[in-house]
């Protein structure tokens, strides 16, 4: 079986390629080596048994070449950051997916792709599912808050409040039925989900969508300006720079190890029962941001008091945690802990020669774009 992985030089793509090759699959990697992710060009960790192809998933000619003799596609190429170039999110994430199906349909006799697996994001669920224990009239009486706006955050009011009684809401795990995309990245990913499931079903191209939570482990780029608590905290400790923790550090996050993500990716490739479904892929344990940083300090043996200055990133969700029951029903379960992920990433970071202290630059960029803002909290 011959597999195409778009975004194949990236974090999830390269690990998925290694696992597929170890199981005897032939793998072709397609990547445009975007400078903000791969500033030094083609990474040295790519599997030498994989065929590498340089190209952009927004180019029809690139797809026509990349899909030659391919049996299945992992469409992992994505644009993610916190930049206000809204159209780029849709052109890379959504339009490229539409283009993939357009070509598969237009050239149905030429290409015989048996499955497409698309990378979505937990961000599609937005602020997720909540409940007010005081006001709920039944076990299914949930609240789905909208994104927190400046008027609230500027006052340092971090929690979502019940629209009836005004008390803080209690967060709950969110399953795949929760769809509340709030920012440009999430909106583009939801569009990508719909393209894959609906066009896949209509044209009988078995398709699966994977909603990844916060994936962690070796090969995460050091250069992304916004995402990655693992990267930010590890680089902070490595360069002895106290990290910023936004809001009050009590935000709930859902971290998952890259090896567990790869196991899920391979499982849905093999399972016909996964076709035309969306799956949450999460770690199964809720962590606050502060707990995660404490765990990292303990795991790597370094201590630095973080800065908590009432800053916030405009557009962040307050709490989000994925219900993975649907994926577990296929026989998958996460096996690696957050300390496991931290140890693996720290070993990777300390072994690299190309690491750079880009934290100050990234913070300055987010301030310049007015992503980082200051609340009235003292």
N, C-alpha and C positions, 0 to 999 in steps of 0.2 A: 504494500500500500504506500502510495506516494503522497506526502503531506506538504501543503504550503502553509507557512506561518508568516503573516504580515506583522510588522513590528518585531521581526525575528531576532534582531540584534539587541532588543531591549531586555528588561528584567524578567518578566514572565515568559516572553517568547523564547529566550535562550535556554531557560531551565526546562521549558516544555519540550524544546528540541532535543535536549540531552536525554530526557526520559524516553521520547519516541525512538530515538536512534538506539538506545540500549535495548529496546524491545524489538528491534529489527526493521523498523520503518525507514523508508527513504524520506529525507526532509530537505525542502527548499526554503530558504529564508529570504524574505523581501523586506527591505528597510531603506528609508531615505537618509538615515544617519543624521537626523535633525541636530543642528549644532548645539541647541540648548540642552540636549540629552547626551550627545556624543561629540563634544567639542574637539576631541582628539581623533575623530574618525572611527573606523571600524574597530570594535573592541577586541582585545586579545583572548577573551574567554570563549569566543564562539567555537562550537564543536567543529573540528576539521573535517568530519564526515558529512557535514551539512553543506549543501550548495548555497552560496550567497549571491543574491541579486540586488543591486542598487536600483531603487526606483521609488516613485511616489504613488500611493494608492489612489490619488485623484486623477491619474493619467490613464485613459483607456488603453493606450498602447502597452503600458506596463502590465496591466491586468492580462491582456491577451497573451503576452509572453509568459507571465508568471504562472498562469493556469494550465499551460501545456502539460499534458500527461498527469494531471493532479487528480487524486481521488477524494481528498477532503481538505478543507480550509479552516485554519484557526485565524480569524480576523481580529488580531490584537493591536494593530496599529491604532494609535490614538493621539489626540492633542489634549493635554491637560496642564493647567497652570491657573493663575488667577489674573491673567492679563485681560484687559477690556476689548480685545480684538474678537468680538463675539462671532463674527462670520467664520473665523478660522475653525472654531470648535465644530461648527456645522459642516463645513466643507471637508474637514479631515474625518470626523467621526460619522456623520450621517450620510453625506453625499457619497463618500467612498463606499459605504455599505450598499447604498442604492445602486451604485455603479457596478459593484460585484454581481448583484442579482440581475441587473440589466444585461450584462455580458453573458452570464450563464443562460439566461432565457433566449437572448438573441442568437447565441451560438450553441444551442442545445445539442446539435449533432456533433459538434467539435469537442465540447467539454462534457465529461461524464462525472461531475463532482457528486459524490454520494452523501456528503454531510458538510454543513457549514456551522462552525462554532464561533460565536461573536462575544467579544469581551464588553460587558456593560459595567455598571458600577452601583454600589450601595447608594451613591448620591441620588439615584433615581427616586429613592424613597423620601428624599428631602429631610424634613424634621421628624419624620416617622410617626409612630403610633403612641398615644398617651391616654391617660385616664384620670378622671377626678373621682377619688373614692367618696367624696362628700356628695357629689351631684349625680353620679352615675345611677341610672334607673334599671340597669341590668348588666349582666356579664359582658355583653357585646356593645355596650354604650361607650364608644371610644371617641377621642378627640384627635384631630389631625391638624396641628397648628401650622400656620403660615410662617414663612421666614421672619426672623426677628429684624425689625427695622431700626433705623438710626435713633428715632425718638426713645426707644426702649434701651438700646445698648449704651447710648451716651450717658444714661443715668446709672449705668452699672447694674441694671436689672437683667440678670442673665437667664433666669428660668422662664419657661413658658407658664402662663397663668391661666387658670380656668376662666372661660368667657362668662360663666355664670356667677361664681362666688369669688373669683379673684385670687384664689389660693394656688400655690405652685402645683402643676400637674405632675403625675407620676409617669415616667417613661416606661414603655413596654417593648418587648421584641417586635420587630416588624417583619411580616412575611411578604411573599412576592406580590400579594394583592395591593400592597401599599405603594402608591404611585403619586408622589408629590414633588416633582423636580422644581427646584427654586433658582438655580443659577445656570449660567450659560453651558457649563460642562454637563450638568445633570440633564438639562433640556435636550442637548445633543445626544446624550446617551439613551434617553427614553425614545427619541426618534429612531435611533439605531436599533433598539429592541423591537419596535413596531415593524420596521422595515424587514428585519430578519424573520420574525415569526409570521407576519401576515403574507409577505411575498413568498417566503419559503413554503408556507402551506398552500398558497394559491397555485404555485408552479411546481409543487411536489418535489421540492428540494429540502430534504430533512435538515432542520436548523435548530440550534440550541443557543440560548443566551445565558451567560454566566455573569451574575451581579457580584463582583468581587468587593469584599470589605477592604480594610487597609492591609495590603499585602506587604510582608516584610521578609528580609533576608539578603544574602550576598547578591551583588550586581545591581542593587538599586543605585541609580545615578547619583553622584555627589552634587549635581549641578542644578537640579530643579529648584526654582526660586521659592516655591510655595509648599509642595506636598511632602509628606514623609516625616512623621514624628521620630521614627528610628534614625533617619539620616540626620535630622536637625540636632537631636540630643547626643548622638554618637559623635558627630563632628564637634559639638560644643565641648564635650568632655575631652576629646582627643586634643583639641587646641587650647584647652584650659580657658574657655570663654563661657561664663555663666549663661545658660540659655534663657530665653524669654518663655514664660508660660502665660498664655493668654487667658483672659477672663479670670476665674478663680481656681482654675485647674481641676474642677470637679466635673468637667464634661465627660460623658460616657463615650468610649470608643470601642471598636470591634477589630482586633488585630488577628491576622492569620498568617501562618508561615508559608513561604513559597512552596515548600515541598507538599504541603496539604493542598494547595491550589493546583499544583501539577497533577496530583493524584485525582482530583476532581475533573480536570481537563481530559485526562486519559479515560476516565470512567465514562463520561458522556459520549466520547467518541465511539466507544464499544457498545453502549446500551441503546438499543432501538427505542426503548421505553422513554428515553430522555427527549426524543424528537418533539419539536414544536413547544417546548417548555422553557420557562425562565427559572433559573436556580439562584438562590442566595448562596454565597460561598463565604462563610464567616468562621471565626475562631472558636465560638462557643462560650467565651468567658468575657464578661463586661469589665473594662478597666477604665478608671478615670485617668486623665492625662497625667496628673500628679503621681498616681500610683505607678504608672508606666515609667515615669522618669526615676522614681525611687528604685524600681526594679532594675533599671539600667545601671544606676550607680552601684547598687549592690552586686550585680552580675559582673561588671567590668572592674570593680574595685577602685573606683574614683569617686570623689565627692566634690560637688560644687553647688553652692546654694543658688537656686534659680532666681531670676528676676520676675517678680509679680507686681506689675505697676499699673494695673487697671487698663491695660491695653487689650484690644480685641481686633480680630480680623473680620472685617465686614463681609458677611456672606457665609460664615461658618455655621454649621448646625450646632445645636446645644448638645443633644444626646442622640445617638443612633446605634442600634444594635440589631443584628440580623437573626431572624428565625430560620434555621437551616433544615427544618424537618423534611422538606421535600427532597433535598439532596441526600439526606441520611436514609430516606426510604429506598434509594437506589443501592445502598450498601456502603456509602462513604461516611467517614467520620474524621474530624481533625485529630491528629496524633501528636503534634508538636506544640510545646508550650511557648509562651512569650519569652521566658528565659532562654529557651533553645534558640529562638530567632535572634535574640540579642547577642548570644555567644557567637553564632555563625556570622552575623554582620560585623561584629567587632573584630573577629579574626580576619575577615575580608578587608575591612578598613585598614587595619594595622599592617597588612601584607602588601598593600598597594603602594606604588610609587607616584601615582598620578593624583593623589588626593590634594585638595587645596582648601584653604580656609576661605570659603565663599560666603560665609554666613553674614558678614557685615554687608557685603554687596547685595545679597538677597533681601535682607531687612531694609536696606536703603531703597531698593527698587519697589518694595511693597509700600513703603511710606510715600514714595514719589507718586505712586498710582492711587494713593489714599485707600489702600486695602487695610493697612494697620492704622487704627484710630485710638484715641484716648478717651476714656470715660471720665465721669466726674468722681469716681471712687477715690477715696484718699486712704 
